[in-house]
């Protein structure tokens, strides 16, 4: 909105020329989302408390979690609102990629909202059935991917970090591949969201990382210098990723241990879906495995646990996802959270370094 209102004035007043720069708008989108989170956070938390929308704690979980029962959930709405307003204020509406990522984010948020609503309002502990949730996610991801696929300049080539000369053109096969990336990222973040601030920390780190990826991928000179695929107009997604980072950091203010509010599926599914879609658009899909390494390990721990129990009748971990394993081993919750954040930072730095490694 501000871009469309103020940038045209640059021909009369030079100061408004700053609105053409993605870096300027990305920084202020981040700050806007951060401030909005601080402003609306207390109001939404109080509203959730008044509506008695509190977390239901599983009986077979770590004993230390029982005291968290009743803590307001669905706090991901704070992030969605902050990101939405910030994106409306600072992005170029004519950019198709902004609309695709926004669609996937809101679509996943709707699925998460229905699941949370059934759990905490309707008191249906099962929430939305796994099959309906997955089908809904696939549908949202498929629509978003088809919009990308039908964009003339969008490439279906798959690239790999470090191996700059190794590429594969997946053709129509890129559609199911992208759907798997988006749905997988959405669910991986959801599985990680089990401790106070555990998921939102790595999400913030990943959002900052992909803000840089988006800017570089959409910049002709930088992408050419680093020998990575140039994606025309992808730079605008740096603003969306910046808004995600700012809103997530603002939410962490309320979600840090001991949490005043939980993100819920409305936040976890939408943020994961947004991250996966940005990875697809910027052609850094494979790097998401590294940037989101924490989410990958959390997901694999669940897969290994279930597979081991079905095949051998034995569990690999004391409890899955893996953060609960360390809780059951006696690690304090803040120690697990901070150490996972540290690992996420290390993985993000390694991922960023691969842009230069040939």
C-alpha positions in Angstrom: 0.0 0.0 0.0 2.7 2.5 1.0 4.8 1.4 -2.1 1.9 2.2 -4.4 0.9 5.4 -2.6 4.3 7.0 -1.9 6.7 5.7 -4.6 4.9 7.5 -7.4 5.7 10.7 -5.5 9.4 10.1 -6.1 9.3 12.1 -9.3 8.4 15.2 -7.3 10.1 14.5 -4.0 13.3 12.5 -4.0 12.9 11.2 -0.5 10.2 8.9 -1.6 12.6 7.1 -3.9 13.6 4.9 -1.0 10.3 2.9 -1.5 11.7 1.4 -4.6 14.4 -0.5 -2.6 13.5 -3.9 -1.4 16.1 -3.7 1.5 14.4 -0.6 2.9 10.9 -2.1 2.7 12.1 -5.5 4.1 13.6 -3.8 7.1 10.5 -1.7 7.9 8.2 -4.7 7.2 10.1 -6.5 9.9 9.9 -3.6 12.3 6.2 -3.1 11.6 5.3 -6.7 12.2 7.4 -6.7 15.4 5.7 -3.6 16.8 2.3 -4.9 15.8 2.9 -8.1 17.6 3.8 -6.2 20.8 0.7 -4.1 20.4 -1.9 -6.7 19.6 -0.3 -9.6 21.6 -1.7 -8.6 25.1 -5.1 -7.9 23.7 -5.4 -11.3 21.9 -4.0 -13.2 24.9 -6.6 -11.6 27.2 -9.3 -12.4 24.6 -8.2 -16.0 24.4 -8.2 -16.2 28.2 -11.7 -14.7 28.4 -13.0 -17.3 25.9 -11.2 -20.0 27.9 -9.4 -21.2 24.8 -6.7 -23.1 26.7 -4.3 -25.8 25.7 -5.3 -29.4 26.5 -2.2 -31.4 27.7 -1.9 -35.0 26.7 -1.9 -37.3 29.7 1.0 -39.5 28.5 3.3 -36.5 28.0 6.1 -35.3 30.3 4.8 -34.7 33.8 6.2 -31.1 33.8 3.7 -30.2 31.1 0.6 -30.7 33.3 1.0 -27.2 34.8 0.7 -25.8 31.3 -2.9 -26.9 31.0 -5.2 -24.0 30.3 -2.5 -21.7 28.8 -4.1 -19.8 26.0 -3.5 -21.3 22.5 -4.3 -20.2 19.0 -1.8 -17.4 19.6 -0.5 -17.9 16.1 -3.3 -15.4 15.1 -1.0 -12.7 16.5 1.6 -13.6 13.9 -0.9 -13.9 11.0 -2.4 -10.5 11.8 1.0 -8.8 12.2 2.4 -10.4 9.0 -0.8 -9.6 7.0 -0.8 -5.9 7.9 2.9 -5.5 7.4 2.8 -7.2 4.0 -0.2 -5.0 2.9 1.7 -1.9 3.9 5.1 -2.6 2.4 4.9 -5.0 -0.6 4.2 -4.4 -4.3 0.7 -5.8 -4.9 1.5 -6.6 -8.5 4.0 -9.3 -7.5 2.4 -12.7 -8.1 4.7 -14.4 -5.7 3.5 -12.3 -2.8 -0.1 -13.4 -3.6 0.9 -17.1 -3.8 2.8 -17.1 -0.5 -0.1 -15.2 1.1 -2.6 -17.7 -0.2 -0.7 -20.7 1.1 -0.2 -19.0 4.5 -3.8 -18.1 4.9 -5.0 -21.5 3.6 -2.8 -23.4 6.1 -3.9 -21.0 8.8 -7.5 -21.8 8.1 -6.8 -25.5 8.4 -5.0 -24.9 11.7 -7.8 -22.7 13.0 -10.4 -25.5 12.3 -8.1 -28.0 14.1 -7.5 -25.8 17.1 -11.2 -24.8 17.3 -12.3 -28.4 17.4 -9.8 -29.2 20.1 -10.1 -26.3 22.5 -13.6 -25.0 21.8 -15.6 -28.0 20.8 -13.5 -30.1 23.3 -12.8 -32.7 20.6 -9.3 -33.9 21.6 -8.8 -35.5 18.2 -9.4 -32.2 16.5 -9.5 -32.3 12.7 -8.8 -35.9 11.5 -5.3 -36.5 10.2 -6.7 -37.5 6.7 -8.8 -34.3 6.4 -5.9 -32.1 7.6 -3.4 -33.6 5.1 -5.9 -33.4 2.3 -6.6 -29.8 3.1 -2.9 -29.0 3.2 -2.3 -30.9 -0.1 -5.1 -28.9 -1.8 -3.8 -25.6 -0.6 -0.2 -26.5 -1.6 -1.4 -27.8 -5.0 -3.3 -24.6 -5.9 -0.3 -22.5 -4.9 2.0 -24.7 -6.9 -0.2 -24.6 -10.0 -0.2 -20.8 -9.9 3.6 -20.9 -9.9 3.7 -23.6 -12.6 1.5 -21.5 -14.9 3.7 -18.4 -14.4 5.6 -18.1 -17.7 9.0 -17.1 -16.1 8.9 -19.8 -13.4 11.4 -22.6 -13.8 10.8 -26.3 -12.9 14.6 -26.9 -12.7 15.8 -28.3 -9.4 19.2 -27.1 -8.2 21.5 -28.3 -5.5 23.8 -26.4 -3.0 27.5 -26.7 -3.7 26.9 -28.8 -6.8 26.2 -25.7 -8.9 26.4 -27.5 -12.3 24.1 -30.3 -11.3 20.5 -29.6 -12.2 17.3 -31.5 -13.0 14.3 -30.2 -14.9 11.4 -32.0 -13.3 8.9 -30.7 -15.8 5.4 -31.5 -14.5 7.0 -33.6 -11.8 7.8 -30.4 -10.1 4.2 -30.0 -9.1 4.1 -33.0 -6.7 7.6 -32.2 -5.6 6.7 -28.7 -4.6 3.5 -29.9 -2.9 5.6 -32.3 -0.8 8.0 -29.5 0.2 5.2 -27.2 1.3 3.1 -29.8 3.1 6.2 -31.3 4.6 7.5 -28.0 6.0 4.0 -27.2 7.4 3.8 -30.4 9.3 7.4 -30.4 10.4 7.0 -27.0 12.1 3.8 -28.3 13.8 5.6 -31.3 15.2 8.4 -29.1 16.6 5.9 -26.8 18.4 6.0 -28.8 21.7 7.9 -26.6 24.1 7.8 -22.9 25.0 9.5 -21.0 22.1 11.0 -24.1 20.6 9.4 -23.8 17.2 9.2 -20.0 16.9 12.9 -19.6 17.5 14.1 -21.7 14.5 11.2 -20.2 12.4 12.6 -16.7 13.0 16.1 -17.9 12.1 14.8 -19.6 8.9 12.7 -16.5 8.0 15.8 -14.3 8.2 17.8 -16.8 6.2 15.2 -17.0 3.4 14.8 -13.2 3.4 18.5 -13.1 2.3 18.0 -16.0 -0.1 15.0 -14.2 -1.7 16.8 -10.9 -2.1 19.9 -12.6 -3.7 17.8 -14.9 -5.9 15.9 -11.9 -7.2 18.9 -9.8 -7.8 20.5 -10.2 -11.3 24.0 -9.3 -10.3 24.2 -11.1 -7.0 22.7 -14.3 -8.4 25.1 -14.2 -11.3 28.1 -13.6 -9.1 27.1 -16.5 -6.8 26.2 -18.7 -9.7 22.7 -19.5 -8.4 19.5 -19.4 -10.3 18.1 -16.0 -10.9 14.3 -15.8 -10.2 12.9 -12.6 -11.6 10.7 -10.7 -9.1 11.5 -13.1 -6.2 13.2 -10.4 -4.3 9.9 -9.0 -3.2 9.5 -12.1 -1.0 12.3 -10.7 1.1 9.7 -8.3 2.4 7.3 -11.2 3.3 10.1 -13.2 5.0 11.1 -10.1 6.9 7.6 -9.6 8.1 7.5 -13.3 9.2 10.8 -12.8 11.1 9.5 -9.6 12.8 6.2 -11.1 13.8 7.8 -14.3 15.0 10.2 -12.4 17.1 7.4 -10.4 18.6 5.4 -13.5 19.3 8.5 -15.0 21.0 8.2 -12.2 23.6 5.0 -13.9 24.8 5.9 -17.5 24.0 9.2 -17.7 25.7 9.5 -19.9 28.8 7.2 -19.9 30.7 4.8 -19.2 27.8 1.9 -16.8 28.2 0.4 -18.2 25.0 0.9 -21.1 22.6 1.0 -20.8 18.8 -1.4 -23.6 18.1 -1.9 -25.2 14.7 -3.1 -21.9 13.2 0.4 -20.6 13.6 2.6 -23.7 13.1 0.9 -24.9 9.9 0.8 -21.5 8.3 4.4 -20.5 9.1 5.7 -23.9 7.9 3.6 -23.6 4.7 4.9 -20.0 4.1 8.5 -21.1 4.6 8.1 -24.1 2.3 6.5 -21.9 -0.4 9.3 -19.3 -0.2 11.8 -22.0 -0.6 10.0 -23.3 -3.7 9.8 -19.8 -5.3 13.4 -18.9 -4.6 14.6 -22.3 -5.9 16.3 -23.1 -2.6 14.1 -26.1 -1.9 16.9 -28.5 -1.1 18.6 -26.0 1.3 15.4 -26.0 3.4 16.5 -29.4 4.7 19.5 -27.7 6.2 18.0 -24.4 7.2 15.1 -26.2 8.8 17.3 -29.0 10.1 15.6 -28.8 13.5 12.2 -29.4 11.9 13.6 -32.3 9.8 15.1 -34.0 12.9 11.9 -33.6 14.9 9.9 -35.2 12.0 12.4 -38.0 11.5 12.3 -38.8 15.2 8.5 -39.4 15.0 8.9 -41.5 11.8 11.7 -43.6 13.3 9.8 -44.0 16.6 6.6 -45.3 14.9 8.5 -47.5 12.5 10.6 -49.1 15.2 7.6 -49.8 17.4 5.6 -51.4 14.5 8.5 -53.5 13.2 10.3 -54.4 16.5 7.9 -53.6 19.2 10.5 -51.3 20.7 10.8 -47.5 20.9 14.0 -45.8 19.7 13.4 -42.8 22.0 11.9 -42.3 25.5 9.3 -40.2 23.7 8.8 -38.6 20.3 9.2 -35.9 18.9 12.8 -35.9 20.1 12.5 -32.8 22.3 10.3 -34.8 24.6 13.0 -37.5 24.6 15.4 -35.1 26.3 12.7 -34.0 28.7 12.2 -37.6 29.8 16.0 -37.9 30.2 15.9 -35.0 32.7 16.9 -32.0 30.7 15.4 -28.8 31.8 13.0 -27.3 29.2 14.9 -24.0 28.8 18.1 -25.9 28.2 16.5 -28.0 25.4 15.0 -24.8 23.8 18.2 -22.7 23.8 20.4 -25.6 22.6 18.0 -26.2 19.7 18.1 -22.5 18.8 21.9 -22.6 18.8 21.8 -25.6 16.4 19.3 -23.7 14.2 21.7 -20.7 14.0 24.6 -23.0 13.1 22.6 -24.7 10.4 21.5 -21.4 8.9 25.0 -20.1 8.8 26.2 -23.3 7.0 23.3 -23.0 4.6 24.2 -19.4 3.8 27.9 -20.4 3.3 26.9 -22.8 0.5 25.9 -19.9 -1.7 29.6 -19.2 -2.1 31.0 -22.7 -2.1 31.4 -24.2 -5.6 
